[in-house]
Amino acid sequence: MAFDIEDYTRTSRGITWDDLPLNDFRDRPLSPRAVLSLRYMCDVEYHTVCYLRDMLVTPSHRDPAVTAFMTMWNVEEYWHGEALAAVLDLHAVRVGHEHLMAVRRKGGWRDRLDPIKQSLIANIVGDDFVAVHMAWGAVNEWSAIAAYKRLAALENHPVLSALLERIVRQEARHVAFYATQARDRLARSEKARKLARFALRRFWAPVGAGVMPEVAVRHMLRHLMSGPDGRRAARGIDAHLRKLPGLGNLRIVEASLDSRGIV
């Protein structure tokens, strides 16, 4: 089924949480491991604008459907960050302007060079780069959905579960766009299939890696993707990816766990 971009842009809204009894967290706080994972997720959601920055210097910006989607996607991801920050605030974890600036400064010169490097490579590749962008985005959104569902299941906190369910519903619309675009573009171009396969196998890393310190990445993966249930979730992401044209047999999510010794 085709993704209706006009319906998406017309109905896109930031999530709300003022109707949820967040003060319940004062009586029943999240576990320390969950708070660390939630902070990681919050930082990643707020970092979406930097990812958008990097994409706007690639051929993706020439497609009106892609830019319309990414405009609304960026807004929705921002409000995911705001919602998670509200929960963290009740656990004495402040995610304000100064914290976000500190996270972005840690990128240093590499962060400043990323848009230039992305632009040069992507524009040399041409329009087939958009297929890579869409496949990459789909994996990241499948990963986000899996992570939120795992966190909700592990904590079994009714208020957290209700909030994360709202976020997951929006992430599901995001993945629908990315996957639909990726499927169509990969099916049309053998070059795009080869590029996507190479890029994902060689360069993909868990969402947030490169922005967050490796110790935080390992905590997230160990917390949410270890054990039988976590492995099952990781295999599910890889299974989704393998259904895209030309990407059969890829195993990038499980490989990222194996490389870090997470079982």
C-alpha positions as CSV (number, residue, x, y, z in Angstrom):
1,M,0.0,0.0,0.0
2,A,1.4,3.4,-1.0
3,F,2.2,5.9,1.8
4,D,-0.2,8.9,1.7
5,I,2.2,11.8,2.3
6,E,-0.6,14.4,2.1
7,D,-2.6,12.6,4.8
8,Y,0.6,12.3,6.9
9,T,1.5,16.0,6.7
10,R,-2.1,17.0,7.3
11,T,-2.5,14.9,10.4
12,S,1.0,15.1,11.9
13,R,0.9,16.4,15.5
14,G,3.4,16.5,18.4
15,I,2.4,13.9,21.0
16,T,0.8,15.1,24.2
17,W,1.2,13.8,27.7
18,D,-0.4,16.3,30.0
19,D,-3.4,13.9,30.4
20,L,-1.1,11.2,31.8
21,P,-0.5,11.0,35.6
22,L,3.2,11.6,35.5
23,N,3.4,12.2,39.2
24,D,2.9,8.5,39.6
25,F,6.6,8.3,38.9
26,R,7.3,9.9,42.3
27,D,5.6,7.0,44.1
28,R,6.8,4.4,41.6
29,P,10.0,5.5,40.0
30,L,11.7,3.7,37.1
31,S,14.7,1.5,37.8
32,P,18.1,3.1,37.5
33,R,18.8,1.1,34.3
34,A,15.6,2.3,32.7
35,V,16.4,5.9,33.6
36,L,19.8,5.6,31.9
37,S,18.1,4.0,28.8
38,L,15.4,6.7,28.8
39,R,18.1,9.4,28.9
40,Y,19.9,7.9,25.9
41,M,16.6,7.8,24.0
42,C,15.8,11.3,24.9
43,D,19.2,12.6,23.7
44,V,18.8,10.6,20.4
45,E,15.3,12.1,19.8
46,Y,16.6,15.6,20.3
47,H,19.5,14.9,18.0
48,T,17.1,14.3,15.1
49,V,17.5,17.9,13.9
50,C,21.3,17.2,13.3
51,Y,20.4,14.1,11.2
52,L,18.0,16.3,9.2
53,R,20.7,18.8,8.7
54,D,23.0,16.2,7.2
55,M,20.2,14.9,4.9
56,L,19.3,18.3,3.5
57,V,22.6,18.6,1.7
58,T,22.1,15.3,-0.2
59,P,19.8,14.5,-3.2
60,S,17.1,13.7,-0.7
61,H,16.2,17.4,-0.5
62,R,15.1,17.4,-4.1
63,D,12.2,15.1,-3.6
64,P,9.2,17.0,-2.3
65,A,7.6,14.0,-0.7
66,V,10.8,13.2,1.2
67,T,11.3,16.8,2.4
68,A,7.6,17.1,3.4
69,F,8.0,13.9,5.4
70,M,11.3,14.9,7.1
71,T,9.9,18.3,8.1
72,M,7.0,16.7,10.0
73,W,9.2,13.8,11.2
74,N,11.7,16.2,12.8
75,V,8.9,18.0,14.6
76,E,7.4,14.8,15.9
77,E,10.8,13.5,17.1
78,Y,11.4,16.7,18.9
79,W,8.2,16.2,20.9
80,H,9.2,12.7,21.7
81,G,12.3,14.2,23.3
82,E,10.2,16.7,25.2
83,A,8.0,13.9,26.5
84,L,10.9,11.8,27.7
85,A,12.5,14.8,29.2
86,A,9.4,15.4,31.3
87,V,9.7,11.8,32.7
88,L,13.4,12.2,33.4
89,D,12.7,15.5,35.2
90,L,10.7,13.5,37.7
91,H,13.7,11.4,38.3
92,A,16.0,14.4,39.0
93,V,17.6,14.1,35.5
94,R,17.6,17.5,33.8
95,V,17.7,17.5,30.0
96,G,17.7,21.2,29.2
97,H,19.4,23.5,26.7
98,E,22.8,23.3,28.4
99,H,22.8,19.5,28.4
100,L,21.8,19.3,24.7
101,M,24.5,21.8,23.8
102,A,27.1,19.7,25.7
103,V,26.0,16.5,23.8
104,R,26.3,18.3,20.4
105,R,29.7,19.9,21.3
106,K,31.1,16.4,22.0
107,G,30.9,15.7,18.3
108,G,33.7,18.2,17.8
109,W,35.2,18.6,14.3
110,R,33.7,15.4,13.1
111,D,30.2,16.8,13.6
112,R,31.1,19.9,11.7
113,L,32.5,17.9,8.8
114,D,29.7,15.4,8.6
115,P,27.4,17.6,6.4
116,I,30.3,18.3,4.0
117,K,31.3,14.6,3.8
118,Q,27.7,13.5,3.4
119,S,27.1,16.1,0.7
120,L,30.2,15.1,-1.3
121,I,29.5,11.4,-1.2
122,A,25.8,11.6,-1.7
123,N,25.9,13.9,-4.6
124,I,28.6,11.8,-6.4
125,V,26.3,8.8,-6.0
126,G,23.3,10.8,-7.2
127,D,19.6,9.9,-6.8
128,D,20.3,6.3,-5.8
129,F,21.6,7.7,-2.5
130,V,18.0,8.4,-1.6
131,A,17.3,4.7,-1.6
132,V,20.2,4.2,0.9
133,H,18.8,7.0,3.0
134,M,15.3,5.4,3.1
135,A,16.6,1.9,3.9
136,W,18.8,3.3,6.6
137,G,15.9,5.3,8.1
138,A,13.7,2.3,8.1
139,V,16.2,0.2,10.1
140,N,16.6,3.1,12.6
141,E,12.8,3.4,13.0
142,W,12.4,-0.4,13.4
143,S,15.1,-0.2,16.0
144,A,13.4,2.6,17.9
145,I,10.1,0.8,17.9
146,A,11.7,-2.4,19.2
147,A,13.6,-0.4,21.9
148,Y,10.5,1.4,23.2
149,K,8.5,-1.8,23.3
150,R,11.3,-3.6,25.2
151,L,11.6,-0.8,27.7
152,A,7.9,-0.8,28.3
153,A,7.9,-4.6,28.8
154,L,10.8,-4.6,31.1
155,E,9.5,-1.8,33.4
156,N,5.9,-2.8,33.3
157,H,5.0,0.7,34.5
158,P,1.5,1.7,33.4
159,V,2.3,5.4,32.8
160,L,5.5,4.8,31.0
161,S,3.8,2.1,28.9
162,A,1.0,4.6,27.9
163,L,3.5,7.3,27.0
164,L,5.8,4.9,25.0
165,E,2.7,3.5,23.2
166,R,2.0,7.0,21.8
167,I,5.5,7.4,20.7
168,V,5.5,4.0,19.0
169,R,2.4,4.8,17.1
170,Q,4.1,7.8,15.5
171,E,7.3,5.8,14.9
172,A,5.2,3.2,13.1
173,R,4.1,5.9,10.6
174,H,7.7,7.0,10.2
175,V,8.8,3.4,9.4
176,A,5.9,3.1,6.9
177,F,7.2,6.0,4.9
178,Y,10.8,4.9,5.0
179,A,10.1,1.3,4.2
180,T,7.7,2.2,1.3
181,Q,10.2,4.6,-0.2
182,A,13.0,2.1,0.2
183,R,11.1,-0.8,-1.3
184,D,10.1,1.2,-4.4
185,R,13.5,2.8,-4.9
186,L,15.5,-0.4,-4.4
187,A,13.2,-2.3,-6.7
188,R,13.9,0.2,-9.5
189,S,17.7,0.3,-9.4
190,E,20.3,-2.4,-9.2
191,K,22.9,0.2,-8.3
192,A,20.8,1.4,-5.4
193,R,20.5,-2.2,-4.1
194,K,24.3,-2.7,-4.2
195,L,24.9,0.7,-2.5
196,A,22.4,0.1,0.2
197,R,23.7,-3.4,0.9
198,F,27.3,-2.1,1.1
199,A,26.5,0.9,3.2
200,L,24.3,-0.9,5.7
201,R,26.7,-3.9,6.1
202,R,29.8,-1.7,6.4
203,F,28.7,1.5,8.1
204,W,25.4,1.0,10.0
205,A,25.6,1.2,13.8
206,P,22.9,1.2,16.5
207,V,20.9,4.4,16.7
208,G,22.8,7.0,18.7
209,A,26.2,5.4,18.2
210,G,28.6,8.2,17.2
211,V,26.5,10.7,19.1
212,M,26.5,9.0,22.5
213,P,29.6,7.5,24.1
214,E,30.2,3.8,23.5
215,V,29.6,3.0,27.2
216,A,26.1,4.4,26.8
217,V,25.5,2.4,23.6
218,R,26.6,-0.8,25.3
219,H,24.3,-0.1,28.2
220,M,21.3,0.4,25.9
221,L,22.0,-2.8,24.0
222,R,22.7,-4.9,27.1
223,H,19.6,-3.5,28.8
224,L,17.1,-3.9,25.9
225,M,18.6,-6.4,23.5
226,S,20.2,-9.0,25.7
227,G,18.7,-12.4,26.7
228,P,16.2,-14.4,24.6
229,D,13.6,-11.7,24.3
230,G,16.2,-9.0,23.4
231,R,17.7,-11.3,20.7
232,R,14.3,-12.0,19.4
233,A,13.7,-8.3,19.0
234,A,17.0,-7.8,17.2
235,R,16.3,-10.7,14.9
236,G,12.9,-9.1,14.1
237,I,14.6,-5.9,12.9
238,D,17.0,-7.8,10.7
239,A,14.0,-9.8,9.3
240,H,12.2,-6.6,8.4
241,L,15.3,-5.4,6.6
242,R,15.8,-8.6,4.7
243,K,12.4,-8.1,3.1
244,L,13.6,-5.1,1.2
245,P,14.8,-5.7,-2.4
246,G,18.4,-6.7,-2.6
247,L,18.9,-6.8,1.2
248,G,18.3,-10.5,1.8
249,N,20.7,-12.2,4.3
250,L,21.8,-9.0,6.0
251,R,22.2,-9.4,9.8
252,I,23.4,-6.0,10.9
253,V,21.5,-5.6,14.2
254,E,22.5,-9.0,15.6
255,A,26.1,-8.4,14.3
256,S,26.2,-5.2,16.3
257,L,25.3,-7.2,19.4
258,D,27.8,-10.0,18.6
259,S,30.6,-7.4,18.1
260,R,30.0,-6.1,21.6
261,G,29.8,-9.5,23.2
262,I,26.1,-9.0,24.2
263,V,24.2,-12.3,24.5
